[in-house]
Amino acid sequence: MACWAFHGGLSENLESIVSNTVAGFQPLTAGSRGSNVWGSGTYFARDAKYVCEGGFCGKPAADGTRQMLMCLLMTGIPCLGDVGHKGVLPYRNKPHRYHSSVDSLSSPEIFIVQHAGGALPVYLITFE
């Protein structure tokens, strides 16, 4: 499964994700805000409003603008996220594991990707 989602961060971090195609997202080092409610990985939101109003875009630049990424996610078959997920997701059917995790299986608003190749930044959105 694939879907569109938003990711916020400091402008310099977003620029690094976009410009460094080899490194891109770093799910193993994600979660520096200290709240991995649904486990470790890189967090994305279904709604841009969540990223903007949740304070995930960092402080505005000198000109008052902020930035976020619109990304194409390869979620595969997701499982319900859990704080105990530490980079390795549970088995779906041995030897196959789930591909990503979400906050809700019936209507996900938050997607957590554990693999760097699971998210492709497509648009860098600058807004006031």
N, CA, C and O atoms as CSV, one atom per row, in Angstrom:
chain,resi,resn,atom,element,x,y,z
A,1,MET,N,N,0.840,-1.172,0.000
A,1,MET,CA,C,0.000,0.000,0.000
A,1,MET,C,C,0.892,1.245,0.000
A,1,MET,O,O,1.972,1.243,0.590
A,2,ALA,N,N,0.448,2.267,-0.642
A,2,ALA,CA,C,1.161,3.546,-0.675
A,2,ALA,C,C,0.173,4.651,-0.330
A,2,ALA,O,O,-1.022,4.532,-0.600
A,3,CYS,N,N,0.677,5.729,0.270
A,3,CYS,CA,C,-0.183,6.868,0.600
A,3,CYS,C,C,0.665,8.128,0.703
A,3,CYS,O,O,1.889,8.068,0.821
A,4,TRP,N,N,-0.010,9.265,0.654
A,4,TRP,CA,C,0.635,10.562,0.837
A,4,TRP,C,C,0.557,10.937,2.305
A,4,TRP,O,O,-0.448,10.676,2.966
A,5,ALA,N,N,1.622,11.554,2.820
A,5,ALA,CA,C,1.626,12.009,4.215
A,5,ALA,C,C,2.619,13.159,4.361
A,5,ALA,O,O,3.431,13.411,3.471
A,6,PHE,N,N,2.540,13.850,5.493
A,6,PHE,CA,C,3.349,15.043,5.738
A,6,PHE,C,C,4.343,14.803,6.862
A,6,PHE,O,O,4.084,14.038,7.790
A,7,HIS,N,N,5.490,15.475,6.761
A,7,HIS,CA,C,6.547,15.363,7.762
A,7,HIS,C,C,7.125,16.757,8.000
A,7,HIS,O,O,7.500,17.448,7.054
A,8,GLY,N,N,7.194,17.159,9.246
A,8,GLY,CA,C,7.737,18.470,9.584
A,8,GLY,C,C,9.106,18.351,10.220
A,8,GLY,O,O,9.539,17.265,10.605
A,9,GLY,N,N,9.769,19.468,10.322
A,9,GLY,CA,C,11.087,19.514,10.944
A,9,GLY,C,C,11.718,20.869,10.751
A,9,GLY,O,O,11.152,21.744,10.096
A,10,LEU,N,N,12.880,21.037,11.317
A,10,LEU,CA,C,13.626,22.267,11.099
A,10,LEU,C,C,14.020,22.351,9.633
A,10,LEU,O,O,14.280,21.327,9.000
A,11,SER,N,N,14.066,23.555,9.091
A,11,SER,CA,C,14.374,23.746,7.667
A,11,SER,C,C,15.663,23.052,7.257
A,11,SER,O,O,15.717,22.420,6.202
A,12,GLU,N,N,16.718,23.163,8.091
A,12,GLU,CA,C,17.995,22.545,7.726
A,12,GLU,C,C,17.892,21.019,7.686
A,12,GLU,O,O,18.557,20.377,6.874
A,13,ASN,N,N,17.065,20.437,8.552
A,13,ASN,CA,C,16.878,18.990,8.532
A,13,ASN,C,C,16.100,18.551,7.295
A,13,ASN,O,O,16.426,17.534,6.681
A,14,LEU,N,N,15.074,19.316,6.931
A,14,LEU,CA,C,14.297,18.981,5.742
A,14,LEU,C,C,15.146,19.112,4.490
A,14,LEU,O,O,15.063,18.273,3.594
A,15,GLU,N,N,15.965,20.158,4.419
A,15,GLU,CA,C,16.861,20.331,3.277
A,15,GLU,C,C,17.817,19.154,3.157
A,15,GLU,O,O,18.110,18.700,2.051
A,16,SER,N,N,18.305,18.659,4.289
A,16,SER,CA,C,19.209,17.518,4.294
A,16,SER,C,C,18.511,16.264,3.770
A,16,SER,O,O,19.101,15.493,3.013
A,17,ILE,N,N,17.264,16.064,4.170
A,17,ILE,CA,C,16.498,14.909,3.697
A,17,ILE,C,C,16.323,14.972,2.185
A,17,ILE,O,O,16.483,13.967,1.492
A,18,VAL,N,N,15.993,16.155,1.676
A,18,VAL,CA,C,15.741,16.325,0.244
A,18,VAL,C,C,17.029,16.235,-0.573
A,18,VAL,O,O,17.053,15.608,-1.631
A,19,SER,N,N,18.092,16.858,-0.084
A,19,SER,CA,C,19.318,16.944,-0.882
A,19,SER,C,C,20.205,15.709,-0.788
A,19,SER,O,O,21.015,15.477,-1.686
A,20,ASN,N,N,20.081,14.921,0.253
A,20,ASN,CA,C,20.921,13.746,0.404
A,20,ASN,C,C,20.103,12.503,0.084
A,20,ASN,O,O,19.503,11.894,0.970
A,21,THR,N,N,20.085,12.138,-1.185
A,21,THR,CA,C,19.247,11.025,-1.619
A,21,THR,C,C,19.715,9.684,-1.072
A,21,THR,O,O,18.929,8.738,-1.015
A,22,VAL,N,N,20.975,9.585,-0.672
A,22,VAL,CA,C,21.473,8.330,-0.108
A,22,VAL,C,C,20.978,8.162,1.319
A,22,VAL,O,O,20.484,7.094,1.682
A,23,ALA,N,N,21.103,9.194,2.125
A,23,ALA,CA,C,20.701,9.106,3.530
A,23,ALA,C,C,19.200,9.322,3.698
A,23,ALA,O,O,18.529,8.525,4.352
A,24,GLY,N,N,18.667,10.401,3.106
A,24,GLY,CA,C,17.233,10.683,3.211
A,24,GLY,C,C,16.744,10.656,4.645
A,24,GLY,O,O,17.345,11.267,5.529
A,25,PHE,N,N,15.660,9.952,4.871
A,25,PHE,CA,C,15.130,9.797,6.227
A,25,PHE,C,C,15.995,8.799,6.984
A,25,PHE,O,O,16.511,7.840,6.410
A,26,GLN,N,N,16.144,9.039,8.266
A,26,GLN,CA,C,16.936,8.164,9.136
A,26,GLN,C,C,16.053,7.636,10.263
A,26,GLN,O,O,16.102,8.159,11.376
A,27,PRO,N,N,15.244,6.607,9.994
A,27,PRO,CA,C,14.315,6.114,11.019
A,27,PRO,C,C,14.982,5.657,12.307
A,27,PRO,O,O,14.378,5.766,13.375
A,28,LEU,N,N,16.201,5.150,12.241
A,28,LEU,CA,C,16.849,4.662,13.450
A,28,LEU,C,C,17.286,5.794,14.375
A,28,LEU,O,O,17.475,5.578,15.572
A,29,THR,N,N,17.449,6.999,13.829
A,29,THR,CA,C,17.833,8.137,14.658
A,29,THR,C,C,16.658,9.085,14.878
A,29,THR,O,O,16.821,10.136,15.496
A,30,ALA,N,N,15.484,8.727,14.382
A,30,ALA,CA,C,14.301,9.587,14.518
A,30,ALA,C,C,13.805,9.565,15.959
A,30,ALA,O,O,14.205,8.725,16.765
A,31,GLY,N,N,12.939,10.496,16.254
A,31,GLY,CA,C,12.334,10.555,17.577
A,31,GLY,C,C,13.112,11.395,18.560
A,31,GLY,O,O,13.044,11.167,19.768
A,32,SER,N,N,13.847,12.360,18.059
A,32,SER,CA,C,14.649,13.196,18.944
A,32,SER,C,C,13.784,14.066,19.848
A,32,SER,O,O,14.280,14.618,20.830
A,33,ARG,N,N,12.516,14.193,19.535
A,33,ARG,CA,C,11.612,14.976,20.387
A,33,ARG,C,C,11.275,14.217,21.664
A,33,ARG,O,O,10.638,14.761,22.567
A,34,GLY,N,N,11.703,12.958,21.737
A,34,GLY,CA,C,11.538,12.195,22.961
A,34,GLY,C,C,10.183,11.552,23.150
A,34,GLY,O,O,9.908,11.027,24.229
A,35,SER,N,N,9.325,11.571,22.143
A,35,SER,CA,C,8.026,10.932,22.318
A,35,SER,C,C,7.777,9.965,21.171
A,35,SER,O,O,7.312,10.347,20.098
A,36,ASN,N,N,8.092,8.732,21.420
A,36,ASN,CA,C,7.851,7.667,20.452
A,36,ASN,C,C,6.628,6.875,20.905
A,36,ASN,O,O,6.740,5.706,21.275
A,37,VAL,N,N,5.478,7.506,20.876
A,37,VAL,CA,C,4.245,6.925,21.391
A,37,VAL,C,C,3.911,5.603,20.707
A,37,VAL,O,O,3.435,4.675,21.360
A,38,TRP,N,N,4.152,5.506,19.413
A,38,TRP,CA,C,3.808,4.301,18.659
A,38,TRP,C,C,5.051,3.545,18.209
A,38,TRP,O,O,4.998,2.813,17.221
A,39,GLY,N,N,6.153,3.707,18.902
A,39,GLY,CA,C,7.375,2.981,18.579
A,39,GLY,C,C,8.368,3.840,17.821
A,39,GLY,O,O,8.082,4.979,17.452
A,40,SER,N,N,9.546,3.267,17.596
A,40,SER,CA,C,10.603,4.021,16.929
A,40,SER,C,C,10.382,4.035,15.420
A,40,SER,O,O,9.732,3.151,14.860
A,41,GLY,N,N,10.932,5.048,14.785
A,41,GLY,CA,C,10.809,5.215,13.343
A,41,GLY,C,C,10.573,6.667,12.996
A,41,GLY,O,O,10.594,7.531,13.873
A,42,THR,N,N,10.351,6.938,11.736
A,42,THR,CA,C,10.057,8.291,11.275
A,42,THR,C,C,8.545,8.456,11.203
A,42,THR,O,O,7.848,7.642,10.599
A,43,TYR,N,N,8.050,9.518,11.826
A,43,TYR,CA,C,6.612,9.753,11.925
A,43,TYR,C,C,6.125,10.666,10.806
A,43,TYR,O,O,6.792,11.634,10.439
A,44,PHE,N,N,4.955,10.342,10.274
A,44,PHE,CA,C,4.302,11.119,9.229
A,44,PHE,C,C,2.837,11.276,9.610
A,44,PHE,O,O,2.266,10.416,10.280
A,45,ALA,N,N,2.236,12.375,9.181
A,45,ALA,CA,C,0.831,12.638,9.476
A,45,ALA,C,C,0.022,12.658,8.191
A,45,ALA,O,O,0.488,13.128,7.154
A,46,ARG,N,N,-1.181,12.148,8.274
A,46,ARG,CA,C,-2.094,12.168,7.129
A,46,ARG,C,C,-2.456,13.601,6.755
A,46,ARG,O,O,-2.626,13.920,5.578
A,47,ASP,N,N,-2.574,14.468,7.775
A,47,ASP,CA,C,-3.032,15.839,7.562
A,47,ASP,C,C,-1.915,16.851,7.807
A,47,ASP,O,O,-1.220,16.785,8.821
A,48,ALA,N,N,-1.750,17.783,6.876
A,48,ALA,CA,C,-0.751,18.847,7.027
A,48,ALA,C,C,-1.053,19.694,8.258
A,48,ALA,O,O,-0.132,20.179,8.916
A,49,LYS,N,N,-2.324,19.876,8.574
A,49,LYS,CA,C,-2.730,20.677,9.730
A,49,LYS,C,C,-2.134,20.105,11.020
A,49,LYS,O,O,-1.730,20.867,11.898
A,50,TYR,N,N,-2.076,18.798,11.145
A,50,TYR,CA,C,-1.516,18.152,12.336
A,50,TYR,C,C,-0.045,18.515,12.499
A,50,TYR,O,O,0.404,18.817,13.604
A,51,VAL,N,N,0.700,18.487,11.404
A,51,VAL,CA,C,2.127,18.810,11.435
A,51,VAL,C,C,2.330,20.280,11.782
A,51,VAL,O,O,3.182,20.618,12.604
A,52,CYS,N,N,1.553,21.145,11.160
A,52,CYS,CA,C,1.684,22.595,11.364
A,52,CYS,C,C,1.281,23.009,12.776
A,52,CYS,O,O,2.045,23.676,13.474
A,53,GLU,N,N,0.094,22.617,13.188
A,53,GLU,CA,C,-0.424,23.053,14.487
A,53,GLU,C,C,0.185,22.286,15.651
A,53,GLU,O,O,0.111,22.738,16.794
A,54,GLY,N,N,0.787,21.131,15.379
A,54,GLY,CA,C,1.417,20.344,16.430
A,54,GLY,C,C,2.815,20.807,16.775
A,54,GLY,O,O,3.456,20.247,17.664
A,55,GLY,N,N,3.294,21.824,16.080
A,55,GLY,CA,C,4.615,22.362,16.352
A,55,GLY,C,C,5.757,21.541,15.773
A,55,GLY,O,O,6.896,21.668,16.221
A,56,PHE,N,N,5.468,20.702,14.785
A,56,PHE,CA,C,6.491,19.833,14.205
A,56,PHE,C,C,7.301,20.497,13.093
A,56,PHE,O,O,8.202,19.876,12.530
A,57,CYS,N,N,6.988,21.746,12.776
A,57,CYS,CA,C,7.704,22.455,11.712
A,57,CYS,C,C,8.832,23.336,12.247
A,57,CYS,O,O,9.501,24.019,11.472
A,58,GLY,N,N,9.042,23.327,13.526
A,58,GLY,CA,C,10.099,24.155,14.100
A,58,GLY,C,C,9.703,25.619,14.126
A,58,GLY,O,O,8.574,25.986,13.799
A,59,LYS,N,N,10.655,26.443,14.520
A,59,LYS,CA,C,10.418,27.880,14.604
A,59,LYS,C,C,10.415,28.486,13.209
A,59,LYS,O,O,11.123,28.011,12.321
A,60,PRO,N,N,9.617,29.540,13.011
A,60,PRO,CA,C,9.614,30.209,11.711
A,60,PRO,C,C,10.985,30.807,11.380
A,60,PRO,O,O,11.737,31.201,12.271
A,61,ALA,N,N,11.291,30.867,10.095
A,61,ALA,CA,C,12.523,31.517,9.624
A,61,ALA,C,C,12.393,33.024,9.829
A,61,ALA,O,O,11.347,33.512,10.257
A,62,ALA,N,N,13.456,33.751,9.523
A,62,ALA,CA,C,13.465,35.211,9.697
A,62,ALA,C,C,12.332,35.880,8.917
A,62,ALA,O,O,11.801,36.901,9.354
A,63,ASP,N,N,11.960,35.318,7.777
A,63,ASP,CA,C,10.888,35.909,6.971
A,63,ASP,C,C,9.494,35.425,7.397
A,63,ASP,O,O,8.496,35.773,6.765
A,64,GLY,N,N,9.426,34.621,8.469
A,64,GLY,CA,C,8.138,34.158,8.986
A,64,GLY,C,C,7.629,32.866,8.377
A,64,GLY,O,O,6.541,32.408,8.725
A,65,THR,N,N,8.394,32.273,7.477
A,65,THR,CA,C,7.942,31.049,6.834
A,65,THR,C,C,8.385,29.804,7.596
A,65,THR,O,O,9.366,29.824,8.339
A,66,ARG,N,N,7.647,28.735,7.397
A,66,ARG,CA,C,7.991,27.412,7.930
A,66,ARG,C,C,7.901,26.417,6.780
A,66,ARG,O,O,7.380,26.732,5.710
A,67,GLN,N,N,8.415,25.210,7.015
A,67,GLN,CA,C,8.433,24.210,5.944
A,67,GLN,C,C,7.991,22.843,6.455
A,67,GLN,O,O,8.118,22.520,7.636
A,68,MET,N,N,7.468,22.057,5.522
A,68,MET,CA,C,7.162,20.650,5.766
A,68,MET,C,C,7.314,19.907,4.446
A,68,MET,O,O,7.324,20.511,3.373
A,69,LEU,N,N,7.431,18.610,4.543
A,69,LEU,CA,C,7.545,17.766,3.353
A,69,LEU,C,C,6.243,17.026,3.112
A,69,LEU,O,O,5.593,16.576,4.056
A,70,MET,N,N,5.864,16.901,1.853
A,70,MET,CA,C,4.792,16.004,1.461
A,70,MET,C,C,5.498,14.808,0.848
A,70,MET,O,O,6.267,14.948,-0.103
A,71,CYS,N,N,5.232,13.631,1.398
A,71,CYS,CA,C,5.985,12.434,1.028
A,71,CYS,C,C,5.066,11.325,0.544
A,71,CYS,O,O,3.897,11.244,0.922
A,72,LEU,N,N,5.624,10.486,-0.291
A,72,LEU,CA,C,4.946,9.274,-0.717
A,72,LEU,C,C,5.486,8.153,0.165
A,72,LEU,O,O,6.687,7.882,0.169
A,73,LEU,N,N,4.599,7.505,0.908
A,73,LEU,CA,C,4.991,6.430,1.814
A,73,LEU,C,C,4.653,5.076,1.220
A,73,LEU,O,O,3.606,4.898,0.598
A,74,MET,N,N,5.544,4.137,1.420
A,74,MET,CA,C,5.293,2.755,1.059
A,74,MET,C,C,5.028,2.028,2.380
A,74,MET,O,O,5.962,1.563,3.033
A,75,THR,N,N,3.773,1.933,2.765
A,75,THR,CA,C,3.433,1.396,4.074
A,75,THR,C,C,3.284,-0.119,4.084
A,75,THR,O,O,3.349,-0.736,5.147
A,76,GLY,N,N,3.089,-0.720,2.932
A,76,GLY,CA,C,2.895,-2.165,2.899
A,76,GLY,C,C,1.719,-2.550,3.773
A,76,GLY,O,O,0.662,-1.923,3.719
A,77,ILE,N,N,1.907,-3.585,4.579
A,77,ILE,CA,C,0.870,-4.013,5.513
A,77,ILE,C,C,1.264,-3.484,6.903
A,77,ILE,O,O,2.241,-3.949,7.490
A,78,PRO,N,N,0.498,-2.507,7.427
A,78,PRO,CA,C,0.857,-1.917,8.719
A,78,PRO,C,C,0.276,-2.688,9.899
A,78,PRO,O,O,-0.730,-3.386,9.772
A,79,CYS,N,N,0.925,-2.547,11.037
A,79,CYS,CA,C,0.403,-3.065,12.302
A,79,CYS,C,C,0.121,-1.880,13.206
A,79,CYS,O,O,0.527,-0.756,12.911
A,80,LEU,N,N,-0.563,-2.124,14.289
A,80,LEU,CA,C,-0.826,-1.077,15.260
A,80,LEU,C,C,0.475,-0.756,15.984
A,80,LEU,O,O,1.135,-1.648,16.517
A,81,GLY,N,N,0.838,0.521,15.998
A,81,GLY,CA,C,2.079,0.938,16.635
A,81,GLY,C,C,2.065,0.691,18.133
A,81,GLY,O,O,1.006,0.654,18.758
A,82,ASP,N,N,3.247,0.524,18.701
A,82,ASP,CA,C,3.400,0.261,20.125
A,82,ASP,C,C,4.740,0.810,20.572
A,82,ASP,O,O,5.723,0.713,19.836
A,83,VAL,N,N,4.798,1.384,21.759
A,83,VAL,CA,C,6.040,1.948,22.270
A,83,VAL,C,C,7.148,0.892,22.336
A,83,VAL,O,O,8.330,1.236,22.336
A,84,GLY,N,N,6.781,-0.367,22.393
A,84,GLY,CA,C,7.756,-1.453,22.447
A,84,GLY,C,C,8.412,-1.780,21.120
A,84,GLY,O,O,9.379,-2.540,21.078
A,85,HIS,N,N,7.898,-1.215,20.036
A,85,HIS,CA,C,8.521,-1.447,18.731
A,85,HIS,C,C,9.825,-0.663,18.663
A,85,HIS,O,O,9.808,0.567,18.634
A,86,LYS,N,N,10.929,-1.350,18.638
A,86,LYS,CA,C,12.252,-0.708,18.648
A,86,LYS,C,C,12.996,-0.981,17.348
A,86,LYS,O,O,14.110,-1.502,17.376
A,87,GLY,N,N,12.404,-0.639,16.217
A,87,GLY,CA,C,13.068,-0.809,14.924
A,87,GLY,C,C,12.744,-2.108,14.226
A,87,GLY,O,O,12.937,-2.221,13.015
A,88,VAL,N,N,12.248,-3.110,14.974
A,88,VAL,CA,C,11.847,-4.379,14.377
A,88,VAL,C,C,10.379,-4.587,14.706
A,88,VAL,O,O,9.989,-4.627,15.873
A,89,LEU,N,N,9.578,-4.718,13.671
A,89,LEU,CA,C,8.144,-4.892,13.882
A,89,LEU,C,C,7.812,-6.365,14.103
A,89,LEU,O,O,8.596,-7.243,13.742
A,90,PRO,N,N,6.649,-6.635,14.696
A,90,PRO,CA,C,6.275,-8.023,14.962
A,90,PRO,C,C,6.023,-8.817,13.680
A,90,PRO,O,O,5.880,-8.259,12.591
A,91,TYR,N,N,5.974,-10.127,13.851
A,91,TYR,CA,C,5.661,-11.007,12.719
A,91,TYR,C,C,4.187,-10.900,12.381
A,91,TYR,O,O,3.324,-10.857,13.257
A,92,ARG,N,N,3.927,-10.860,11.088
A,92,ARG,CA,C,2.554,-10.932,10.600
A,92,ARG,C,C,2.194,-12.394,10.430
A,92,ARG,O,O,1.136,-12.851,10.864
A,93,ASN,N,N,3.092,-13.112,9.794
A,93,ASN,CA,C,2.969,-14.539,9.556
A,93,ASN,C,C,4.388,-15.017,9.307
A,93,ASN,O,O,4.920,-14.806,8.218
A,94,LYS,N,N,5.014,-15.654,10.287
A,94,LYS,CA,C,6.429,-16.026,10.174
A,94,LYS,C,C,6.713,-16.650,8.830
A,94,LYS,O,O,5.955,-17.514,8.391
A,95,PRO,N,N,7.756,-16.253,8.169
A,95,PRO,CA,C,8.833,-15.361,8.583
A,95,PRO,C,C,8.602,-13.907,8.151
A,95,PRO,O,O,9.546,-13.117,8.156
A,96,HIS,N,N,7.380,-13.540,7.782
A,96,HIS,CA,C,7.080,-12.200,7.260
A,96,HIS,C,C,6.662,-11.253,8.378
A,96,HIS,O,O,5.797,-11.563,9.197
A,97,ARG,N,N,7.307,-10.083,8.384
A,97,ARG,CA,C,6.987,-9.052,9.379
A,97,ARG,C,C,6.086,-7.987,8.759
A,97,ARG,O,O,5.971,-7.882,7.537
A,98,TYR,N,N,5.456,-7.207,9.619
A,98,TYR,CA,C,4.713,-6.041,9.159
A,98,TYR,C,C,5.710,-5.044,8.574
A,98,TYR,O,O,6.892,-5.063,8.918
A,99,HIS,N,N,5.226,-4.171,7.688
A,99,HIS,CA,C,6.100,-3.234,6.972
A,99,HIS,C,C,6.194,-1.862,7.624
A,99,HIS,O,O,7.201,-1.173,7.460
A,100,SER,N,N,5.176,-1.456,8.352
A,100,SER,CA,C,5.124,-0.143,8.998
A,100,SER,C,C,4.125,-0.233,10.137
A,100,SER,O,O,3.529,-1.286,10.361
A,101,SER,N,N,3.939,0.865,10.858
A,101,SER,CA,C,2.930,0.874,11.910
A,101,SER,C,C,2.116,2.160,11.820
A,101,SER,O,O,2.538,3.145,11.215
A,102,VAL,N,N,0.940,2.123,12.438
A,102,VAL,CA,C,0.003,3.249,12.396
A,102,VAL,C,C,-0.620,3.437,13.775
A,102,VAL,O,O,-0.509,2.573,14.645
A,103,ASP,N,N,-1.274,4.580,13.960
A,103,ASP,CA,C,-1.942,4.849,15.230
A,103,ASP,C,C,-3.303,4.184,15.329
A,103,ASP,O,O,-3.813,3.974,16.429
A,104,SER,N,N,-3.900,3.850,14.184
A,104,SER,CA,C,-5.224,3.224,14.146
A,104,SER,C,C,-5.308,2.382,12.881
A,104,SER,O,O,-5.004,2.867,11.791
A,105,LEU,N,N,-5.712,1.146,13.016
A,105,LEU,CA,C,-5.828,0.292,11.827
A,105,LEU,C,C,-7.040,0.658,10.980
A,105,LEU,O,O,-7.001,0.511,9.758
A,106,SER,N,N,-8.116,1.133,11.607
A,106,SER,CA,C,-9.337,1.433,10.863
A,106,SER,C,C,-9.292,2.785,10.150
A,106,SER,O,O,-9.879,2.935,9.079
A,107,SER,N,N,-8.605,3.765,10.728
A,107,SER,CA,C,-8.529,5.090,10.116
A,107,SER,C,C,-7.225,5.767,10.537
A,107,SER,O,O,-7.240,6.657,11.388
A,108,PRO,N,N,-6.096,5.357,9.950
A,108,PRO,CA,C,-4.800,5.897,10.391
A,108,PRO,C,C,-4.626,7.383,10.097
A,108,PRO,O,O,-4.930,7.862,9.004
A,109,GLU,N,N,-4.126,8.100,11.107
A,109,GLU,CA,C,-3.768,9.506,10.957
A,109,GLU,C,C,-2.266,9.688,11.079
A,109,GLU,O,O,-1.708,10.656,10.563
A,110,ILE,N,N,-1.605,8.752,11.767
A,110,ILE,CA,C,-0.160,8.786,11.958
A,110,ILE,C,C,0.432,7.497,11.394
A,110,ILE,O,O,-0.047,6.398,11.672
A,111,PHE,N,N,1.486,7.663,10.596
A,111,PHE,CA,C,2.193,6.531,10.005
A,111,PHE,C,C,3.626,6.548,10.515
A,111,PHE,O,O,4.257,7.604,10.566
A,112,ILE,N,N,4.142,5.385,10.892
A,112,ILE,CA,C,5.514,5.284,11.370
A,112,ILE,C,C,6.249,4.318,10.447
A,112,ILE,O,O,5.868,3.156,10.308
A,113,VAL,N,N,7.303,4.819,9.824
A,113,VAL,CA,C,8.086,4.027,8.878
A,113,VAL,C,C,9.425,3.699,9.530
A,113,VAL,O,O,10.110,4.588,10.036
A,114,GLN,N,N,9.788,2.433,9.514
A,114,GLN,CA,C,11.013,1.989,10.162
A,114,GLN,C,C,12.183,1.816,9.199
A,114,GLN,O,O,13.309,1.579,9.637
A,115,HIS,N,N,11.936,1.931,7.894
A,115,HIS,CA,C,12.994,1.730,6.901
A,115,HIS,C,C,13.197,3.010,6.095
A,115,HIS,O,O,12.231,3.658,5.691
A,116,ALA,N,N,14.456,3.369,5.865
A,116,ALA,CA,C,14.777,4.608,5.139
A,116,ALA,C,C,14.131,4.648,3.758
A,116,ALA,O,O,13.742,5.722,3.301
A,117,GLY,N,N,14.009,3.529,3.095
A,117,GLY,CA,C,13.427,3.488,1.756
A,117,GLY,C,C,11.913,3.499,1.748
A,117,GLY,O,O,11.304,3.444,0.680
A,118,GLY,N,N,11.290,3.568,2.914
A,118,GLY,CA,C,9.836,3.534,2.991
A,118,GLY,C,C,9.167,4.877,2.767
A,118,GLY,O,O,7.939,4.954,2.723
A,119,ALA,N,N,9.954,5.942,2.623
A,119,ALA,CA,C,9.385,7.275,2.424
A,119,ALA,C,C,10.198,8.031,1.382
A,119,ALA,O,O,11.428,8.037,1.415
A,120,LEU,N,N,9.501,8.654,0.474
A,120,LEU,CA,C,10.135,9.446,-0.574
A,120,LEU,C,C,9.650,10.883,-0.474
A,120,LEU,O,O,8.463,11.140,-0.675
A,121,PRO,N,N,10.541,11.835,-0.168
A,121,PRO,CA,C,10.105,13.236,-0.128
A,121,PRO,C,C,9.839,13.722,-1.557
A,121,PRO,O,O,10.715,13.640,-2.419
A,122,VAL,N,N,8.641,14.221,-1.798
A,122,VAL,CA,C,8.263,14.638,-3.146
A,122,VAL,C,C,8.145,16.157,-3.255
A,122,VAL,O,O,8.606,16.748,-4.231
A,123,TYR,N,N,7.526,16.790,-2.252
A,123,TYR,CA,C,7.339,18.233,-2.284
A,123,TYR,C,C,7.845,18.856,-0.978
A,123,TYR,O,O,7.570,18.357,0.113
A,124,LEU,N,N,8.585,19.950,-1.118
A,124,LEU,CA,C,8.983,20.760,0.022
A,124,LEU,C,C,8.038,21.961,0.027
A,124,LEU,O,O,8.079,22.798,-0.875
A,125,ILE,N,N,7.200,22.037,1.037
A,125,ILE,CA,C,6.162,23.062,1.125
A,125,ILE,C,C,6.649,24.172,2.075
A,125,ILE,O,O,7.007,23.907,3.222
A,126,THR,N,N,6.655,25.397,1.582
A,126,THR,CA,C,7.013,26.560,2.391
A,126,THR,C,C,5.745,27.387,2.581
A,126,THR,O,O,5.040,27.677,1.614
A,127,PHE,N,N,5.454,27.767,3.824
A,127,PHE,CA,C,4.212,28.482,4.116
A,127,PHE,C,C,4.427,29.443,5.279
A,127,PHE,O,O,5.419,29.362,6.004
A,128,GLU,N,N,3.462,30.363,5.436
A,128,GLU,CA,C,3.497,31.311,6.569
A,128,GLU,C,C,2.474,30.912,7.588
A,128,GLU,O,O,2.337,31.573,8.618
